Amino acid sequence: MSTVVIVGGHGKVALRLAEALTARGHTVRSTIRAEAQRSDIQAVGAAPVPLDLEASDARDVAEVLAGADAVVFSAGAGGDGRIDRKRTVDLEGSLKSIEAAGLAGVRRFVQVSAFGVDDPLPADTDPVWRAYVEAKRDADAALRASTLDWTIVRPGRLTDDPATGRVRIGAAIPSGAVSRTDVAAVLAAVLEDDATIGAQLALTEGGQTIQEALASLR
């Protein structure tokens, strides 16, 4: 079993991922920005690691990744309405983590992105949404250009609905929704499937089991 570091470990998908990975026997270290988040991380079986991603540089992040087998970048500024934080968290946080993985010798890197961020945006797009999409797009491009063993997962509209265990995964699929718990299950499966290295995968709910959907890509 491996050691996985989740950057942005207190997010809704990240907490579910930590729970899924620990249930599979993996050791999980999840980064937190505030001590108040510590108990939530521990409740899902992971070890909380303090990290202010915006105030840190790549060497700081590399210290957190030391000894890990894989990293999942799941950090995001969320719905705070601040354009600047879409860059400092969603983009620059990813860039720091990519560089840090190289410094720490961690080859496997899975990034949680968003559906359709390569698509052109209408001229009247809300500025905050534009900043978010562009940050995710550029972070994905940077990871694809790296020498890491990367996988990018791009979920559709996220819901808190119960998991169905049935999804659609592909390079180009119709838009749709997907539960955060199913996203976490896909991320856990991707981490254990080296055939997904070098793949950028859109994800929605669908008609296949996770294993069937991943096998269909081969």
C-alpha positions in Angstrom: 0.0 0.0 0.0 1.2 3.5 -0.7 1.4 6.9 1.0 -0.7 9.6 -0.6 -0.6 13.3 0.1 -3.7 15.3 -0.6 -3.0 19.0 -1.1 -6.2 20.8 -0.2 -7.2 18.0 2.2 -10.2 19.7 3.8 -12.2 20.1 0.6 -15.4 18.1 0.2 -14.0 15.8 -2.4 -10.6 15.5 -0.6 -12.2 14.4 2.6 -14.2 11.7 0.8 -11.0 10.7 -1.0 -9.0 10.3 2.2 -11.7 8.1 3.6 -11.8 6.0 0.4 -8.0 5.6 0.4 -7.6 4.7 4.0 -10.4 2.1 3.6 -8.2 0.6 0.8 -5.2 0.4 3.2 -3.3 3.4 2.0 -1.7 5.9 4.3 -3.0 9.4 3.7 -1.5 12.8 4.7 -3.9 15.7 4.1 -2.9 19.3 4.2 -4.9 21.8 6.2 -4.8 25.6 6.4 -6.3 25.9 9.9 -6.0 23.9 13.1 -9.8 23.8 13.3 -9.8 21.5 10.3 -7.6 18.9 12.1 -10.4 16.8 13.6 -12.2 16.5 10.3 -9.1 15.0 8.7 -8.5 12.6 11.6 -12.2 11.5 11.4 -11.6 10.1 7.9 -8.4 8.3 9.0 -5.9 10.7 7.5 -3.0 12.6 9.2 -3.4 16.4 9.1 -0.4 18.4 7.9 -0.4 22.2 8.2 0.3 24.0 5.0 -0.6 27.5 3.9 -0.3 26.9 0.2 -0.5 30.6 -0.7 2.3 31.6 1.8 4.5 28.7 0.9 7.0 28.1 -1.9 7.7 24.8 -3.8 10.4 23.8 -1.2 7.9 24.2 1.6 5.5 22.0 -0.2 8.3 19.5 -1.1 8.8 19.0 2.7 5.2 18.0 3.0 5.5 15.5 0.1 8.7 13.9 1.3 8.4 10.1 1.5 5.1 10.0 -0.4 4.3 7.7 -3.3 1.7 10.0 -4.9 0.2 13.4 -4.6 -3.4 14.5 -5.3 -3.9 18.2 -6.0 -7.4 19.0 -4.8 -7.0 22.6 -3.6 -9.2 25.4 -4.7 -10.2 28.9 -3.6 -13.8 27.9 -3.5 -16.7 30.3 -3.8 -15.2 33.3 -2.0 -15.7 35.5 -5.1 -12.1 36.7 -5.1 -10.4 36.6 -8.5 -6.9 36.9 -7.1 -7.3 33.7 -5.1 -8.3 31.7 -8.2 -4.7 32.4 -9.4 -2.9 32.1 -6.0 -4.6 28.8 -5.1 -6.0 27.0 -8.1 -3.1 27.9 -10.5 -0.1 28.9 -8.4 -0.8 26.2 -5.8 -0.8 23.6 -8.5 2.4 25.0 -10.0 4.1 24.9 -6.6 2.9 21.3 -6.1 4.1 20.2 -9.5 7.5 21.6 -8.8 7.5 20.2 -5.3 6.8 16.7 -6.5 9.9 16.9 -8.7 12.0 18.2 -5.8 10.6 15.4 -3.5 11.0 12.7 -6.0 7.3 11.9 -6.1 6.4 10.7 -9.6 2.7 10.1 -9.4 0.5 13.2 -9.6 -3.3 13.3 -9.9 -5.0 16.6 -10.3 -8.6 17.4 -9.7 -9.7 19.9 -12.4 -13.1 20.9 -13.8 -15.2 19.9 -16.7 -14.7 21.7 -20.0 -12.1 24.3 -19.0 -10.4 24.1 -22.4 -13.6 25.4 -24.1 -13.8 29.0 -25.2 -15.6 31.3 -22.8 -18.3 33.7 -24.0 -17.4 37.4 -24.0 -19.9 38.1 -21.2 -18.6 35.4 -18.8 -18.6 36.5 -15.1 -15.1 37.6 -14.3 -14.8 35.3 -11.3 -15.9 32.3 -13.2 -13.5 33.3 -16.1 -10.6 33.5 -13.6 -11.5 30.1 -12.2 -11.7 28.4 -15.6 -8.5 30.0 -16.8 -6.7 29.0 -13.6 -7.8 25.3 -14.0 -7.0 25.3 -17.7 -3.5 26.7 -17.2 -2.8 24.4 -14.2 -3.7 21.4 -16.4 -1.5 22.6 -19.2 1.4 22.9 -16.8 0.9 19.4 -15.5 0.6 17.9 -18.9 3.9 19.6 -19.8 5.7 18.2 -16.8 7.7 15.0 -16.6 5.5 13.6 -13.8 3.3 10.5 -14.1 0.2 12.6 -14.2 -3.5 12.0 -14.5 -6.1 14.9 -14.7 -9.7 14.2 -13.6 -12.3 16.8 -14.7 -15.6 16.2 -13.0 -18.8 17.7 -14.1 -21.2 19.6 -11.9 -20.6 18.4 -8.3 -23.4 17.3 -6.1 -23.7 16.0 -2.5 -26.1 13.2 -3.7 -25.4 9.7 -2.5 -22.8 7.7 -4.6 -24.2 5.6 -7.4 -20.9 3.8 -8.3 -21.9 4.3 -11.9 -20.1 6.8 -14.1 -19.1 8.0 -17.5 -15.4 8.7 -18.1 -13.7 9.8 -21.3 -11.6 12.3 -23.1 -14.7 14.0 -24.5 -18.2 13.3 -23.1 -21.4 15.2 -22.7 -21.7 17.5 -19.7 -23.5 16.3 -16.6 -23.5 16.0 -12.9 -21.6 13.7 -10.6 -21.6 13.1 -6.8 -18.5 14.1 -4.9 -18.4 10.6 -3.4 -18.2 9.1 -6.8 -15.5 11.5 -7.8 -13.5 10.4 -4.8 -14.0 6.8 -5.7 -12.7 7.5 -9.2 -9.7 9.3 -7.9 -8.9 6.4 -5.6 -9.2 4.0 -8.5 -7.1 6.1 -10.8 -4.3 6.2 -8.2 -4.2 2.4 -8.3 -4.3 2.2 -12.1 -1.1 3.0 -13.9 -2.9 2.7 -17.2 -4.4 6.2 -16.5 -1.0 7.8 -16.5 -0.9 10.5 -19.1 -4.7 10.6 -19.4 -7.0 13.6 -19.1 -10.4 12.3 -18.1 -13.8 14.0 -18.0 -16.2 12.5 -15.5 -20.0 12.5 -15.0 -22.5 10.0 -13.6 -23.3 7.3 -16.1 -24.1 3.7 -16.8 -20.8 1.9 -16.1 -19.1 0.9 -12.9 -15.9 2.7 -12.2 -13.8 -0.3 -13.1 -15.7 -0.8 -16.4 -15.4 2.8 -17.3 -11.6 2.9 -16.7 -11.2 -0.5 -18.5 -13.1 0.9 -21.5 -10.4 3.5 -22.0 -7.6 1.0 -22.6 
